[in-house]
Structure formats: structure tokens, C-alpha cells
Amino acid sequence: MSPRPFVNDALWRCLCPRFSQASLTVPTRNASRARTLPCMKAAKSQSRQYNSYSQPFDQSFTPWKDGTGSTRPPQSLSPTNPYRSLKQEVPLVQLPTPELYERLRIDGAAGKFDNVMNVIRVLIKDRNEVINSHMYTAVLHSLANCENGTGGKIRKVLEEMRESSVELDGRGAECVLEALAVHPDHLLRTDILDYMRERWFNLSDRAHNFVVAGQMRERLFEQALERLENMVKEGIKVEAWLWDMAIWLLLEYKEPEEAFYVLRLRQNVEGYNVKLSHVMWLQLLDAASKRNLTDGVKMIWDTQVISGYLKPPTGTCLNVLSVASRSGNIALATDVFRLLTERNTPFTSHHYEALIECYLTASDLPSALSVILIMHDSGLRVTLDSLHPLYTHLTTSTPTLPLEAFTHLQSQATAGKKIPLAAINTCIQACIPRRGPSTHLTSAIEIYKALHTVCPAGPNTDTFNILFQGCQRETRKELAMYFTSEMLALNVQPNRITYDRLILVCLQAGDVDDALLYYEEMRGMGWVPRPRTSEFLVKESVAKGDERGVAVLRDYAEDGGAEPGKVAYLRKLVQRRFEERRGVGEEVVV
């Protein structure tokens, strides 16, 4: 009766790791020739079966273990000095077999593919060793080198192992994961992880690191960060190189939010004062300031810049100043100014505008006005555009805030400070917001009347243009005429916007004749109204039956920057209106 067949399945190999199928057969001198690697096919085939010590490698890649649990190698494979061949450059053929296997392991870990192949040739050709998992593991380990290895080579070696009936053990699988961290291949990595799961091979801490590194290289950031978070929760050690690699890759692919998430995970593990290189801190600060990540900027500035460990460049400082202005972080903004002052950086209007916005965001109006005075004293030109943050703050708060700001400027003027006229114009403009139905023209007039007490030079063209805008919105033509006489008395020269708004004031009040007179005067000075003003003037002239609207339409079509569709519409409107007046058959030339 024939014996029962032995089933050497995965469960049996897991329960009895020391057992191998080769132990069921008695080695003979006429054993079949073993299949070798492609680069070893020229080697002479073996005449005996190699009976080496067979033990699965543990998760930490430690050397051999005997049955008692000791880490000392067995006598059969115990080299006298494992590193002697590396230091003394002893020829490989003169080394004993145990030292060759140790040399094989060391060269594989070092990524020396050519040296690994040389050792394997000696073992097969001179020592008649059978190709085994230790040799393939060293080859797979050496493919982790960025120069020698590729994903295709890893697949080729695994395919040859399958054809040679050499099973991939736990250490070999982890070597594959290490190589795939350098040469990413998502499908192959998934196959290896499934293979290890089927054979109950547990991933070591290093293997977990290699899996995350490979996923990061493939830009599978969500999967990599999820696995990284699970490693932290389970207490698995995350290597420093993996932390750095994750942060660098996330910064490189414009994911600063995720980079700071990794940094927080690392701080949870290593403590708040985590040690990073200066270059990485600078890159994190620069990315956070560009993306307006307030918490990240504040954390790096407080821990690295204030303590003097980090000196960010001027461009990064400007970005940090912008972050501080948007968040209203006065301490951060003033410290940026301190750092720039130490470098003797010349301040421009951009620096002061950011600081003004910072104080206004923090609802500190007196300090913001003080910065405006400092900006004026430093010789920089203060304009309505540069004070736009002040205008926004005054229009979004209580209606009395413009008067409060002007009162503060009055107190500063009494103290001997020079007040820029643009600051007063901004207070007047805030009383007449561009949006919203309500205006506070009375407050604007009060500020105008007291303007000479703050600024002896008096109003300018911008002042009157703002007041004309308020008159147009509240249909106060008589008040606009008063301001016109004020301009003449103070010898303030008008500009294009002045005439444009006077035309609108007259049209709003229904006085088309005065509007056309201002238009003719404006054209005599070489200016044209804005497109919407010209359209409004043409429509009102046609409605009143004033033929001067034809000339306005002609100028609008030629010099006013009109759209063709609107010009065609206005021409039909003019022709229809004046043909009805002159009678049928008379053509109106437009």
C-alpha cells in the first residue's frame, strides 16, 4: 500500500516553519541540476544537494537563531569574522562558505548588485551550492539601489524564483517591499502584501515604512497618510527618513496642508520640539505663508524665528506679513517689521499697507491711523488706493466710525503731526459708500468744513470728486453747484472725473441743458465721459428732444470706447425719435 501523499500547504509551512519539502528526499550525488539566475547560467551545474541551515528570518532582519533562541549563528555557518573580507579585501575564493553567505547578506543590504552576483557565482561554481532563497533574497535586496534596480527586474527575479520552485520567505518579501519603495509598482506591492497575508507573515516596522514610502512615491497620498496614521496609533516606529520624505513630497506637489498634518503626527510622537533641518523649516514656512495657513505660520515663527534658529528671506517675510494682516495678528506683524529692520530693509507702501490692514483686522483703528502718519512722515506717497483697507473698515462698521476717525486725526494734528490729505478724503469717501442705498452726505459735509483745521493745504480734486458723487446719489444739484464755486475760489483744477460726475448730477436732477453744457466744456478740454455716462446723456437728450444728443452719439461711437451693439441700439433710438419730429422721408445723419 502506497503511503498517503503529504500536503505541504501554507498552513503547514506556517505551523512548522523548520520543515521543508527537501527533508523528505535523501540527497544523492546524481541530484538534478538546479535552475540558476540568468546571469549564472554559465556556471557549472552542481553535483550535490546543498544542505544548508534553513530558518525563516525574523522581522528585524537579525542573523541566524538556534533552537534555544540565542542569536549566535550555528557552528556550521558561523564565520570567524563576518566583516574580515570587507576590511582586508580577501579574495572571495579564499573565504569559507559561511563567510560568503554573510558577505552575500551584507552586499545585498548595501545595494551592491555586482558584488552579490560575484558571491553567488563563487558559491555555485566553486562550492557547488544549490540556488536557494538566501541568494534570491540578496539579489532582491540589492535591487533597492536606485541605479541598478527597476520594477521590471524585481518582477523578473520573482518569476524566476517561481519557476525554480524557490519560495519567497518573510525576509525576501520585505526586501521586495524595500526595493519597491525605491522603484514604485503599486500592483506588485499589492501582490506581495497579499502573499504575506496568506502566509501569515507579519510586517516588521521597517516593512511598514517601506510600504508608506512606496505609496508616497506613487502620489497615493491619502492611502499613505492613512497607513501612517495607523502606524502612529499602533505604536509602530516611523523612521526619521520617512517623516522627512513625506513632508518633502507633499510640499513638492503643493499640498502644504497635508505636510503640516504629517508634522503634527510627528510632534505627537517625538514631542513638540521636533528636530527638522533648517531648509525644511524654511520650505514649510514659505508654503504656509503662500497658502495663508495662519496656525502653521505662527507655530514656525514662534518656535524657530523668534528663538533665532531660522532667518527667513525677505520674500517669505512679506508673505508672513500678509498672513498676519489678514488674521489680525499684531504681534506677528510687528515681529516681521523687527526682523526687516535688523536687515536695514527699506520699507515701501506695501509693508505699511499690510501693517495697517493688520491693525484694522484687529479693530485697532487708532494704531492703524498712527501707521498712516508714520508712512506719511517717512516720505512715502499716501493715496486713496493705498488706504483702501481703511475705507473698507470704515464702511463695514458703524456709520459714525468715519467721524470718529476724523476726530482722531484732528487730535493728532493738534499734537503737531502732519496729516495726509488722502486720509481725510478716505473718511469723506466712507460717508458715501459705493454700495448700498444709504449715504451720510451730512457727515461728509461736516468733515469737509473742518478739513482746513487738519490739513492747512485744503481740499484737492479728489475731495470734490467724492463730494460730487454724494450729490449725484442724493440728487443735490444745488449743493454740487456750491462745491463747484468752492473749486473756483480755491483754484482747484478739475479733471475728467469731475466733469463726468457733474454731468451725472445734472442728468439725475433732470437738467439736460446744463449736462450738455458741461459735456461741451469737457470736450473742449480733450476729455470724453465714461461709456455709461455717454449712453445716459444720449438717452436723456433723445427723451428731451435735444438734437445735440446726435453729436454726443457720434463722439461716443468714435472716441468713447463703445460696444458695437450699444451704438447700433442708440442710433436706432435717435433716428426713430428725430424722424418722427421732422417727418417721414427726412433722414437723420448720425
C-alpha positions in Angstrom: 0.0 0.0 0.0 1.5 3.3 -1.0 1.9 5.9 1.7 -0.5 8.8 1.9 0.6 11.9 0.0 2.0 14.7 2.1 0.3 18.0 1.7 2.8 20.8 2.1 0.4 23.8 2.1 0.6 27.3 3.5 -0.9 26.4 6.9 1.6 23.5 7.4 4.5 25.8 6.5 3.2 28.4 9.0 2.8 25.9 11.8 6.1 24.1 11.1 8.5 26.7 9.7 11.6 24.5 10.0 10.0 21.8 7.8 10.9 21.8 4.1 9.9 19.5 1.3 13.6 18.8 0.7 13.8 17.0 4.0 11.5 14.2 2.6 14.1 13.2 0.0 17.6 11.9 0.5 20.2 13.9 -1.3 22.2 11.9 -3.8 25.2 12.6 -5.8 23.2 12.4 -9.0 20.7 15.1 -8.0 19.0 17.0 -10.7 20.6 20.2 -11.7 19.1 23.3 -10.1 18.0 26.2 -12.2 20.1 29.3 -11.8 19.7 33.0 -12.4 20.1 34.2 -16.0 23.4 35.8 -15.2 24.5 32.5 -13.6 23.6 30.1 -16.4 27.2 29.9 -17.5 28.2 28.5 -14.1 28.8 24.8 -13.8 25.8 22.7 -12.5 26.0 21.2 -9.1 26.9 17.6 -8.4 25.4 17.5 -4.9 22.4 18.8 -3.0 23.3 21.8 -0.7 22.0 21.1 2.8 22.1 24.5 4.4 20.6 25.7 7.6 17.0 26.7 6.8 15.4 29.2 9.1 12.9 32.0 8.3 14.3 35.4 9.0 12.6 37.4 11.8 11.1 40.8 11.3 14.1 42.8 12.3 16.5 41.2 9.8 18.6 39.7 12.7 21.1 37.0 11.9 20.6 33.3 12.5 18.9 31.8 15.6 19.4 28.4 17.0 16.7 26.3 18.7 17.4 27.8 22.1 16.5 31.3 21.0 20.1 32.6 21.0 21.2 35.0 18.3 24.5 33.2 17.9 24.9 31.5 14.5 25.2 27.7 14.4 28.6 26.2 14.2 28.1 25.2 10.6 27.6 28.8 9.4 29.5 30.8 12.0 32.1 32.9 10.3 35.1 33.8 12.4 34.9 37.4 11.4 31.9 38.4 9.1 33.5 41.8 8.1 37.0 40.5 7.6 36.6 40.2 3.9 35.4 43.8 3.7 38.3 45.3 5.6 41.1 43.1 4.4 39.9 42.6 0.8 40.4 38.8 1.0 39.6 37.1 -2.4 36.2 35.5 -2.4 37.5 32.1 -3.3 39.6 32.0 -0.1 36.6 32.7 2.2 34.8 29.9 3.9 31.2 29.2 2.8 29.6 30.8 6.0 31.5 34.0 5.4 30.4 34.0 1.8 26.8 33.9 2.9 27.4 36.7 5.4 29.1 38.7 2.7 26.1 38.0 0.4 23.8 39.4 3.0 25.9 42.5 3.7 26.4 43.3 0.0 22.7 42.8 -0.7 21.8 45.3 2.1 24.3 47.7 0.7 22.7 47.6 -2.8 25.8 46.2 -4.4 24.2 44.2 -7.2 27.5 43.3 -9.0 29.2 42.1 -5.7 26.1 40.0 -4.9 26.3 38.3 -8.3 30.0 37.6 -7.8 29.5 35.9 -4.5 26.7 33.8 -5.9 28.9 32.7 -8.8 31.6 31.6 -6.3 29.0 29.7 -4.2 27.5 27.9 -7.2 30.6 27.3 -9.2 33.3 26.7 -6.6 31.3 25.5 -3.6 28.7 23.5 -5.5 25.9 25.2 -3.6 22.3 24.9 -4.8 20.5 28.1 -5.7 18.3 28.9 -2.6 16.2 31.6 -1.1 19.2 33.3 0.6 20.7 34.0 -2.8 17.5 35.3 -4.3 16.8 37.4 -1.1 20.3 39.1 -1.5 19.6 39.8 -5.2 16.2 41.3 -4.3 17.7 43.4 -1.6 20.4 44.7 -3.9 17.8 45.9 -6.3 16.8 48.6 -3.8 19.7 50.5 -5.2 18.4 53.4 -7.3 21.0 52.8 -10.1 20.8 49.0 -10.5 17.2 48.2 -9.7 13.9 48.6 -11.6 10.4 47.4 -11.2 10.9 45.1 -14.2 14.0 43.5 -12.7 12.2 42.8 -9.5 9.3 41.1 -11.3 11.8 39.0 -13.4 13.6 37.7 -10.3 10.3 36.8 -8.6 9.2 35.0 -11.8 12.4 33.0 -11.9 12.0 32.1 -8.2 8.6 30.7 -9.0 10.0 28.7 -12.0 12.8 27.4 -9.8 10.4 26.4 -7.1 12.2 28.6 -4.6 9.7 30.0 -2.2 9.8 33.6 -1.1 10.2 33.8 2.7 9.3 36.7 5.0 12.7 38.4 4.8 12.7 38.2 1.0 9.2 39.7 0.8 10.3 42.6 3.0 13.3 43.1 0.7 10.9 43.3 -2.2 8.9 46.0 -0.3 12.2 47.9 0.3 13.0 47.7 -3.4 9.5 48.8 -4.4 9.9 51.9 -2.1 12.7 53.0 -4.5 11.1 51.7 -7.7 7.3 52.1 -7.1 5.0 49.5 -8.6 1.5 49.5 -7.0 0.3 46.3 -8.4 3.4 44.3 -7.4 3.3 45.8 -3.9 -0.3 44.7 -3.5 0.6 41.2 -4.7 3.4 41.0 -2.2 1.2 42.2 0.7 -1.5 39.7 -0.2 1.2 37.0 -0.4 2.5 37.8 3.1 -1.1 37.9 4.4 -1.9 34.5 3.0 1.2 33.0 4.7 0.7 34.9 7.9 3.9 36.8 7.5 3.7 39.9 9.8 5.1 43.2 8.5 8.0 44.5 10.5 8.3 48.1 11.5 10.8 48.7 8.6 8.4 47.0 6.2 5.6 49.3 7.2 7.9 52.2 6.5 8.7 50.9 3.0 5.1 50.4 2.1 4.3 54.1 3.1 7.4 55.3 1.2 6.3 53.5 -1.9 2.8 54.9 -1.7 4.2 58.4 -1.3 6.4 57.9 -4.3 3.3 56.9 -6.3 1.4 60.0 -5.1 -1.2 57.9 -3.3 -1.2 60.5 -0.5 -4.5 59.5 1.0 -3.6 55.9 1.4 -0.1 56.7 2.6 -1.3 59.2 5.2 -4.0 56.7 6.4 -1.4 54.0 6.9 1.0 56.5 8.5 -1.7 57.5 11.0 -2.4 53.8 11.8 1.3 53.2 12.4 1.3 56.0 15.0 -1.9 54.7 16.6 -0.5 51.2 16.8 2.9 52.3 18.2 4.9 51.2 15.1 8.1 53.1 14.8 8.2 55.6 12.0 11.7 56.2 10.8 13.0 59.8 10.6 13.7 59.4 6.9 10.1 58.6 6.2 8.9 61.6 8.1 11.2 63.9 6.1 10.3 62.2 2.8 6.6 62.5 3.4 6.9 66.2 4.2 9.2 67.0 1.2 7.0 65.2 -1.3 3.8 66.9 0.0 5.5 70.3 -0.3 6.8 69.4 -3.7 3.3 68.6 -5.0 1.7 71.7 -3.5 0.0 70.0 -0.5 1.1 72.2 2.4 -2.0 71.3 4.5 -1.1 67.6 4.4 2.5 68.4 5.1 1.5 70.2 8.3 -0.7 67.2 9.1 2.3 64.9 8.9 4.3 67.4 11.0 1.6 67.3 13.7 1.7 63.5 13.7 5.4 63.6 14.2 5.1 66.1 17.0 2.6 63.7 18.7 5.3 61.0 18.6 8.5 62.9 19.1 7.3 65.9 21.0 6.5 69.5 20.1 10.2 70.5 19.7 10.7 68.1 16.8 14.1 68.4 15.0 14.0 69.3 11.3 16.6 70.7 9.0 16.7 74.5 8.5 15.9 74.0 4.8 12.7 72.1 5.7 11.6 74.6 8.2 12.1 77.4 5.6 10.1 75.5 3.0 7.3 74.8 5.4 7.2 78.5 6.4 7.2 79.6 2.8 4.5 77.2 1.7 2.3 78.0 4.7 2.6 81.8 4.2 1.7 81.5 0.5 -1.3 79.3 1.3 -2.3 81.6 4.2 -2.1 78.8 6.8 -2.2 81.0 9.9 -1.6 78.3 12.5 1.3 76.8 10.7 3.0 80.2 10.1 2.5 81.2 13.7 3.9 77.9 15.0 7.1 78.0 12.9 7.6 81.7 13.6 7.2 81.4 17.4 9.4 78.3 17.7 12.1 78.9 15.1 12.3 82.5 14.0 11.8 84.3 17.4 14.3 82.0 19.0 16.9 82.9 16.3 17.2 79.4 14.8 15.7 80.5 11.5 16.3 83.5 9.3 13.7 83.6 6.6 14.3 85.5 3.4 12.7 88.9 2.8 10.1 87.4 0.3 8.9 85.0 2.9 8.7 87.8 5.5 6.4 89.7 3.2 4.2 86.7 2.8 4.1 86.2 6.6 3.3 89.9 7.0 0.3 89.4 4.6 -0.9 86.4 6.7 -0.6 88.5 9.9 -2.6 91.3 8.3 -5.4 89.0 7.2 -5.6 87.3 10.6 -5.1 90.5 12.7 -2.1 89.0 14.4 -0.4 92.2 15.6 2.4 90.5 17.5 3.4 88.6 14.4 3.3 91.6 12.1 5.4 93.8 14.4 8.0 91.0 14.8 8.3 90.8 11.0 9.0 94.5 11.0 11.6 94.0 13.7 13.3 91.4 11.6 13.2 93.5 8.4 14.5 96.5 10.4 17.5 94.5 11.6 18.4 93.8 7.9 18.1 97.5 7.0 15.3 96.7 4.6 13.8 99.9 3.0 10.1 99.9 3.7 7.7 100.6 0.9 4.0 101.3 0.9 3.3 97.6 0.6 4.8 97.0 4.0 2.8 99.8 5.7 -0.4 98.8 3.9 -0.1 95.3 5.3 0.5 96.6 8.8 -2.5 99.0 8.5 -4.7 96.1 7.5 -3.4 94.1 10.4 -4.4 96.7 13.0 -7.8 97.2 11.3 -8.5 93.5 11.3 -7.8 93.5 15.0 -10.2 96.5 15.3 -7.4 98.8 16.5 -8.3 102.0 14.5 -6.0 104.5 16.4 -2.9 102.3 15.8 -3.8 102.0 12.1 -4.1 105.7 11.8 -0.7 106.1 13.6 0.9 103.8 11.0 -0.6 106.0 8.2 1.1 109.1 9.8 4.4 107.2 10.1 4.1 106.2 6.4 3.5 109.9 5.5 6.4 111.1 7.7 8.7 108.5 6.0 8.3 110.3 2.7 6.0 107.7 1.1 3.1 108.9 -1.0 -0.2 108.2 0.7 -3.1 107.8 -1.8 -6.7 106.7 -1.8 -5.7 103.4 -3.3 -3.1 102.7 -0.6 -5.7 103.4 2.1 -8.3 101.1 0.7 -8.1 98.8 3.8 -9.1 101.9 5.9 -12.0 102.6 3.6 -13.2 99.0 3.8 -13.0 99.1 7.6 -14.9 102.4 7.9 -17.7 101.3 5.6 -18.3 97.9 7.2 -18.6 99.2 10.7 -20.9 101.6 12.4 -22.0 104.8 10.4 -20.3 107.1 13.0 -16.9 105.5 12.5 -15.7 107.9 9.7 -16.4 110.9 12.0 -14.5 109.1 14.9 -11.5 108.5 12.6 -11.6 112.2 11.5 -11.7 113.3 15.2 -8.7 111.2 15.9 -6.8 112.8 13.0 -7.8 116.2 14.4 -6.3 115.3 17.8 -3.1 114.1 16.0 -2.9 117.4 14.1 -3.3 119.4 17.3 -0.4 117.4 18.7 1.7 118.7 15.8 1.5 115.7 13.4 1.3 116.1 9.7 -1.9 114.6 8.4 -2.0 113.3 4.8 -5.0 114.7 2.8 -5.7 111.2 1.5 -6.6 110.0 5.0 -9.2 112.8 5.2 -10.6 112.0 1.8 -10.9 108.4 2.8 -13.1 109.5 5.8 -15.3 111.6 3.5 -15.5 108.7 1.0 -16.5 106.3 3.7 -19.6 108.5 4.3 -20.6 107.9 0.7 -20.1 104.2 0.2 -20.1 102.8 -3.4 -22.6 100.1 -2.5 -25.8 100.4 -0.5 -28.7 102.8 -0.8 -27.9 104.9 2.2 -25.4 107.7 2.3 -24.3 110.1 5.0 -23.7 113.2 3.0 -24.2 115.4 6.0 -21.3 113.8 7.8 -19.2 114.2 4.7 -20.0 117.9 4.6 -19.1 118.3 8.3 -15.7 116.7 7.6 -15.2 119.0 4.6 -15.9 122.1 6.6 -13.4 121.1 9.3 -10.8 119.9 6.8 -8.7 123.1 6.9 -8.2 122.6 10.7 -6.4 119.3 10.0 -4.8 120.0 6.6 -3.9 123.6 6.0 -3.3 123.0 2.3 -7.1 122.5 1.9 -9.0 120.1 -0.4 -7.9 118.8 -3.7 -9.6 117.4 -6.8 -10.2 114.0 -5.2 -12.1 115.7 -2.4 -14.5 117.4 -4.6 -15.0 114.4 -6.9 -16.0 112.4 -3.8 -18.5 115.1 -2.8 -19.9 115.3 -6.3 -20.5 111.6 -6.1 -22.6 112.1 -2.9 -24.5 114.9 -4.6 -25.3 112.7 -7.6 -26.6 109.8 -5.3 -28.8 112.1 -3.3 -29.8 114.3 -6.3 -28.5 117.5 -4.7 -27.7 119.7 -7.7 -27.7 123.0 -5.7 -25.1 121.5 -3.3 -23.0 120.4 -6.3 -23.1 124.0 -7.7 -21.9 125.2 -4.3 -18.9 122.8 -4.4 -18.2 124.0 -8.0 -17.9 127.6 -6.8 -15.7 126.3 -4.0 -13.4 124.8 -6.5 -13.2 128.0 -8.5 -12.5 130.0 -5.3 -9.7 127.7 -4.2 -8.3 127.4 -7.7 -8.6 123.6 -7.7 -8.3 122.2 -11.2 -10.9 119.7 -12.4 -10.2 116.5 -14.2 -12.2 114.1 -16.3 -13.9 112.5 -13.4 -15.0 116.0 -12.2 -16.9 116.7 -15.4 -18.2 113.2 -15.6 -19.8 113.4 -12.2 -21.2 116.9 -12.8 -22.9 115.6 -16.0 -24.4 112.8 -13.9 -25.6 115.3 -11.2 -27.4 117.4 -13.8 -28.9 114.4 -15.5 -30.1 113.0 -12.2 -31.8 116.3 -11.5 -33.4 116.4 -15.0 -31.3 119.3 -16.2 -30.2 118.1 -19.6 -29.2 121.5 -20.9 -26.6 122.0 -18.1 -25.4 118.5 -18.6 -24.8 119.2 -22.3 -23.0 122.4 -21.5 -20.6 120.6 -19.2 -20.2 118.0 -21.9 -19.2 120.6 -24.5 -16.8 122.2 -22.0 -15.3 118.7 -21.3 -14.9 118.0 -25.0 -13.1 121.4 -25.4 -10.5 120.2 -22.9 -10.0 116.9 -24.9 -11.8 114.6 -22.5 -14.7 112.2 -23.1 -17.1 110.9 -20.5 -17.2 107.3 -19.3 -19.2 104.9 -21.6 -22.2 104.6 -19.3 -22.3 108.4 -18.8 -22.3 109.0 -22.6 -25.1 106.4 -23.0 -27.1 108.1 -20.2 -26.6 111.5 -21.8 -27.7 110.3 -25.3 -30.9 108.7 -23.9 -31.8 111.8 -21.9 -31.1 114.1 -24.8 -33.3 112.0 -27.1 -36.1 111.9 -24.5 -36.0 115.7 -24.2 -35.8 116.1 -28.0 -32.4 117.9 -27.9 -30.6 117.3 -31.2 -27.3 117.9 -29.5 -27.6 114.2 -28.5 -26.8 113.3 -32.1 -23.3 114.9 -31.7 -22.9 113.1 -28.4 -23.7 109.8 -30.0 -21.2 110.5 -32.9 -18.4 111.3 -30.4 -19.4 108.2 -28.4 -19.1 106.0 -31.4 -15.8 107.4 -32.5 -13.9 108.1 -29.2 -15.9 106.8 -26.3 -14.9 103.1 -26.5 -18.4 102.0 -27.1 -19.6 98.5 -27.9 -21.0 98.0 -31.4 -24.3 96.6 -30.2 -25.0 99.5 -27.9 -24.1 102.0 -30.6 -26.5 100.4 -33.1 -29.2 100.5 -30.5 -28.7 104.2 -29.7 -28.6 105.0 -33.5 -32.0 103.4 -34.0 -33.3 105.3 -31.0 -32.1 108.6 -32.3 -33.3 108.0 -35.8 -36.8 106.9 -34.7 -37.1 110.0 -32.4 -36.0 112.7 -34.8 -37.6 111.2 -37.9 -40.9 111.5 -36.1 -40.3 115.1 -35.4 -39.0 116.1 -38.9 -41.5 114.0 -40.8 -41.3 110.9 -43.0 -38.6 110.9 -45.7 -36.1 113.1 -43.9 -33.0 111.2 -42.8 -31.2 112.0 -39.7 -27.4 111.7 -40.1 -25.8 110.1 -37.1 
